[in-house]
């Protein structure tokens, strides 16, 4: 039996997705704004103590304001597109899909950043603290467990975003935006 799709019918999926991303993007925009202020206030202190940092960590700190600023721009753009998605505007659906794909790519690239940050923190803590070998092994085990959990959550989030992109590209959802 053929499936009949009525032009202008509003699916619950698009409405829930739009509202969820409106709430999440609003909260992310506020957090990113606070992060921008925090990074701007701490950058002089980080640059003064930059001689003792590893090379890659120094590069990360040098580009941190750009990364945080880009996160703010993406979160505000996602908020605007989520509102457009709620209003069933075609350009908003397309840009929303592009931003979700960008988020997936950024999260997958961020796996390396997660690893680098955890390794830098573990190395600095073990270098500064006077731990017995057994305690250092336990600390390293907790760090490894945290990395595995971070990778698992990142991959699960990317799969969820990919599923949303797939649904937004389906013919039934595209019909809503016609």
KEKE-3310 file (N, C-alpha, C; in steps of 0.2 Angstrom, whole numbers, plus 5000, padded with zeros to 4 digits):
npx = (5004:5003:5012:5005:5009:5006:5007:5014:5011:5015:5029:5031:5044:5053:5048:5051:5065:5069:5065:5073:5086:5085:5085:5097:5107:5105:5109:5122:5127:5127:5137:5148:5150:5154:5165:5173:5176:5183:5194:5200:5203:5212:5223:5235:5241:5244:5252:5263:5268:5272:5284:5287:5278:5274:5277:5266:5255:5257:5255:5241:5236:5239:5231:5218:5209:5204:5198:5188:5181:5176:5168:5158:5152:5147:5138:5128:5124:5118:5108:5100:5097:5090:5078:5073:5071:5061:5051:5050:5058:5066:5080:5085:5084:5094:5106:5106:5108:5121:5128:5127:5134:5146:5148:5149:5161:5170:5169:5174:5187:5191:5193:5207:5211:5206:5213:5226:5225:5221:5233:5243:5238:5239:5253:5259:5253:5259:5272:5274:5268:5272:5270:5268:5273:5262:5251:5252:5250:5237:5231:5234:5226:5214:5214:5215:5203:5194:5197:5193:5179:5176:5179:5169:5157:5158:5158:5145:5137:5140:5135:5121:5119:5122:5111:5100:5103:5101:5088:5083:5086:5077:5064:5051:5052:5058:5047:5039:5045:5043)
npy = (4994:5011:5025:5039:5056:5071:5087:5100:5094:5092:5084:5074:5071:5081:5093:5089:5087:5100:5108:5102:5105:5119:5122:5115:5122:5135:5134:5130:5141:5151:5145:5144:5158:5161:5154:5160:5172:5167:5161:5172:5180:5171:5169:5178:5173:5160:5161:5167:5156:5147:5141:5130:5120:5106:5104:5102:5104:5118:5123:5120:5128:5141:5142:5141:5152:5154:5142:5141:5152:5149:5138:5145:5153:5142:5137:5147:5148:5136:5137:5147:5140:5129:5136:5140:5127:5123:5132:5126:5130:5128:5132:5132:5119:5113:5119:5116:5102:5102:5109:5099:5088:5095:5095:5082:5079:5087:5082:5069:5073:5079:5068:5065:5077:5075:5064:5070:5080:5073:5065:5075:5080:5069:5066:5078:5077:5065:5069:5080:5075:5065:5050:5033:5018:5009:5017:5026:5017:5014:5027:5029:5019:5024:5035:5029:5023:5034:5039:5029:5029:5043:5041:5032:5039:5050:5043:5038:5049:5055:5045:5046:5059:5057:5049:5058:5066:5058:5055:5068:5070:5061:5057:5059:5069:5079:5082:5090:5102:5107)
npz = (5000:4996:5003:5010:5010:5017:5011:5021:5033:5050:5058:5073:5076:5070:5076:5090:5089:5085:5096:5106:5101:5102:5115:5120:5112:5116:5129:5127:5120:5130:5139:5131:5129:5142:5143:5133:5140:5151:5145:5139:5151:5157:5148:5148:5160:5156:5145:5151:5159:5149:5145:5152:5147:5137:5119:5110:5119:5121:5109:5108:5118:5112:5102:5108:5111:5098:5095:5105:5102:5089:5093:5100:5089:5081:5090:5091:5078:5077:5085:5079:5067:5072:5077:5064:5059:5067:5062:5050:5039:5023:5020:5033:5037:5029:5032:5046:5045:5039:5050:5059:5054:5053:5067:5070:5064:5071:5084:5082:5078:5089:5098:5098:5104:5117:5121:5121:5131:5143:5144:5146:5158:5167:5165:5171:5184:5189:5188:5197:5209:5223:5222:5227:5218:5217:5219:5208:5198:5200:5198:5185:5179:5182:5174:5161:5161:5161:5149:5140:5143:5139:5125:5122:5125:5116:5103:5104:5104:5092:5084:5087:5082:5068:5065:5067:5057:5046:5047:5045:5032:5025:5014:5019:5029:5022:5014:5022:5022:5010)
capx = (5000:5007:5012:5003:5012:5002:5011:5012:5010:5021:5030:5034:5052:5056:5047:5055:5072:5070:5065:5079:5092:5085:5087:5104:5111:5105:5114:5129:5129:5129:5143:5153:5152:5158:5172:5177:5178:5188:5200:5203:5206:5218:5228:5241:5245:5246:5258:5269:5271:5272:5290:5287:5273:5276:5276:5259:5251:5258:5251:5234:5235:5240:5225:5212:5204:5200:5193:5182:5177:5172:5162:5152:5149:5143:5132:5123:5122:5114:5102:5096:5094:5085:5072:5071:5069:5054:5047:5050:5061:5071:5087:5087:5085:5100:5111:5106:5111:5128:5131:5127:5140:5152:5149:5152:5168:5174:5169:5179:5194:5192:5196:5214:5212:5204:5219:5231:5223:5222:5240:5246:5237:5242:5260:5260:5252:5264:5279:5274:5266:5276:5266:5271:5272:5255:5246:5253:5247:5229:5229:5235:5221:5208:5215:5213:5195:5191:5198:5188:5172:5176:5178:5163:5152:5159:5156:5138:5135:5141:5130:5115:5119:5121:5104:5096:5105:5098:5081:5081:5086:5072:5058:5045:5054:5059:5041:5037:5049:5042)
capy = (5000:5017:5029:5046:5061:5077:5093:5104:5090:5093:5077:5075:5071:5088:5097:5088:5089:5108:5111:5100:5109:5126:5122:5114:5127:5141:5133:5130:5148:5154:5142:5146:5165:5161:5151:5165:5177:5164:5160:5179:5182:5167:5169:5181:5169:5154:5163:5168:5150:5143:5138:5123:5116:5102:5108:5101:5108:5125:5125:5120:5134:5146:5142:5140:5157:5153:5136:5143:5157:5145:5135:5150:5154:5136:5136:5152:5147:5130:5140:5150:5135:5125:5140:5139:5120:5123:5135:5122:5133:5124:5133:5130:5111:5111:5122:5112:5096:5104:5110:5092:5085:5098:5093:5075:5079:5090:5077:5064:5076:5080:5062:5066:5082:5072:5060:5074:5083:5068:5063:5080:5080:5063:5067:5083:5075:5060:5072:5084:5072:5060:5044:5026:5015:5006:5023:5029:5013:5015:5033:5028:5015:5028:5039:5025:5022:5040:5040:5024:5032:5048:5039:5029:5044:5054:5039:5037:5056:5055:5040:5050:5065:5054:5046:5063:5069:5053:5056:5075:5069:5057:5060:5061:5075:5084:5084:5095:5108:5109)
capz = (5000:4995:5009:5008:5014:5016:5012:5027:5040:5054:5061:5079:5076:5068:5082:5096:5087:5085:5103:5110:5100:5104:5122:5120:5109:5121:5135:5124:5119:5137:5142:5126:5131:5148:5141:5130:5145:5155:5141:5138:5157:5159:5143:5150:5164:5153:5141:5155:5161:5143:5144:5155:5144:5131:5113:5108:5124:5120:5103:5110:5122:5108:5097:5112:5110:5091:5096:5109:5098:5084:5097:5101:5083:5079:5094:5090:5072:5078:5088:5073:5063:5076:5076:5057:5059:5070:5058:5044:5033:5020:5021:5040:5037:5025:5036:5052:5043:5038:5056:5063:5051:5056:5074:5070:5062:5076:5089:5080:5078:5097:5102:5099:5109:5123:5123:5123:5138:5148:5145:5149:5165:5170:5166:5175:5191:5191:5189:5203:5215:5226:5223:5227:5212:5217:5218:5202:5193:5201:5195:5178:5177:5182:5168:5155:5161:5159:5141:5137:5144:5134:5118:5121:5124:5110:5098:5105:5102:5084:5080:5087:5077:5062:5065:5066:5050:5041:5047:5042:5024:5023:5010:5023:5032:5016:5012:5027:5021:5003)
cpx = (5004:5006:5010:5006:5008:5007:5009:5011:5016:5023:5033:5041:5055:5054:5051:5063:5074:5070:5071:5085:5091:5087:5094:5108:5110:5109:5121:5132:5131:5136:5149:5155:5156:5165:5176:5180:5183:5194:5204:5206:5212:5224:5235:5245:5247:5252:5264:5272:5272:5278:5291:5282:5276:5274:5269:5254:5251:5255:5243:5232:5235:5234:5218:5207:5200:5196:5187:5178:5173:5167:5156:5148:5145:5137:5126:5120:5117:5107:5097:5093:5089:5078:5069:5068:5062:5049:5046:5052:5067:5078:5090:5088:5092:5106:5112:5110:5119:5131:5132:5133:5146:5154:5152:5159:5173:5174:5174:5186:5196:5194:5203:5215:5211:5210:5225:5231:5224:5229:5244:5245:5240:5250:5262:5259:5257:5271:5279:5273:5271:5272:5270:5269:5264:5250:5246:5250:5239:5227:5229:5229:5214:5208:5213:5206:5192:5192:5193:5181:5171:5175:5172:5157:5152:5156:5148:5135:5135:5136:5123:5114:5118:5114:5099:5097:5101:5091:5079:5082:5081:5067:5053:5046:5055:5053:5038:5040:5047:5037)
cpy = (5006:5021:5036:5051:5067:5083:5098:5101:5091:5086:5079:5075:5078:5093:5096:5089:5096:5110:5108:5104:5116:5126:5120:5119:5134:5140:5133:5137:5152:5151:5144:5154:5165:5159:5156:5170:5174:5163:5167:5181:5178:5167:5172:5176:5163:5155:5164:5161:5145:5139:5131:5118:5112:5106:5108:5105:5115:5127:5125:5126:5141:5147:5141:5145:5156:5147:5137:5148:5154:5141:5139:5152:5148:5136:5141:5151:5141:5132:5143:5145:5130:5129:5139:5132:5120:5126:5132:5126:5129:5125:5131:5123:5110:5113:5118:5105:5097:5105:5103:5088:5088:5096:5086:5075:5082:5086:5072:5066:5077:5074:5063:5072:5079:5068:5064:5078:5079:5066:5068:5081:5075:5064:5072:5081:5070:5064:5076:5080:5066:5054:5037:5023:5012:5012:5026:5024:5013:5022:5033:5024:5019:5033:5036:5024:5028:5041:5035:5027:5038:5046:5036:5034:5048:5050:5038:5043:5057:5051:5043:5055:5062:5051:5052:5066:5064:5054:5063:5075:5064:5060:5063:5068:5081:5087:5090:5102:5111:5115)
cpz = (5000:5001:5006:5013:5012:5016:5017:5033:5044:5058:5068:5080:5075:5074:5088:5095:5088:5092:5107:5108:5101:5111:5123:5117:5113:5126:5133:5123:5125:5139:5137:5128:5137:5147:5138:5135:5149:5152:5141:5145:5159:5154:5145:5155:5161:5148:5145:5158:5155:5142:5147:5151:5138:5125:5110:5112:5123:5114:5104:5113:5117:5104:5101:5111:5103:5092:5100:5106:5092:5087:5098:5095:5080:5083:5093:5083:5072:5081:5083:5069:5066:5076:5069:5056:5061:5066:5051:5038:5030:5021:5028:5041:5034:5030:5043:5050:5042:5045:5060:5060:5053:5063:5075:5069:5068:5082:5088:5080:5085:5101:5103:5104:5116:5126:5125:5130:5143:5149:5148:5156:5169:5171:5171:5183:5193:5192:5195:5209:5217:5227:5223:5221:5212:5216:5211:5197:5194:5197:5187:5175:5177:5176:5162:5155:5159:5152:5138:5137:5139:5127:5117:5120:5118:5104:5098:5102:5095:5081:5081:5082:5070:5060:5063:5059:5045:5041:5044:5034:5021:5019:5014:5027:5027:5014:5016:5025:5014:5003)
residu = (UNK:UNK:UNK:UNK:UNK:UNK:UNK:UNK:UNK:UNK:UNK:UNK:UNK:UNK:UNK:UNK:UNK:UNK:UNK:UNK:UNK:UNK:UNK:UNK:UNK:UNK:UNK:UNK:UNK:UNK:UNK:UNK:UNK:UNK:UNK:UNK:UNK:UNK:UNK:UNK:UNK:UNK:UNK:UNK:UNK:UNK:UNK:UNK:UNK:UNK:UNK:UNK:UNK:UNK:UNK:UNK:UNK:UNK:UNK:UNK:UNK:UNK:UNK:UNK:UNK:UNK:UNK:UNK:UNK:UNK:UNK:UNK:UNK:UNK:UNK:UNK:UNK:UNK:UNK:UNK:UNK:UNK:UNK:UNK:UNK:UNK:UNK:UNK:UNK:UNK:UNK:UNK:UNK:UNK:UNK:UNK:UNK:UNK:UNK:UNK:UNK:UNK:UNK:UNK:UNK:UNK:UNK:UNK:UNK:UNK:UNK:UNK:UNK:UNK:UNK:UNK:UNK:UNK:UNK:UNK:UNK:UNK:UNK:UNK:UNK:UNK:UNK:UNK:UNK:UNK:UNK:UNK:UNK:UNK:UNK:UNK:UNK:UNK:UNK:UNK:UNK:UNK:UNK:UNK:UNK:UNK:UNK:UNK:UNK:UNK:UNK:UNK:UNK:UNK:UNK:UNK:UNK:UNK:UNK:UNK:UNK:UNK:UNK:UNK:UNK:UNK:UNK:UNK:UNK:UNK:UNK:UNK:UNK:UNK:UNK:UNK:UNK:UNK)
# end
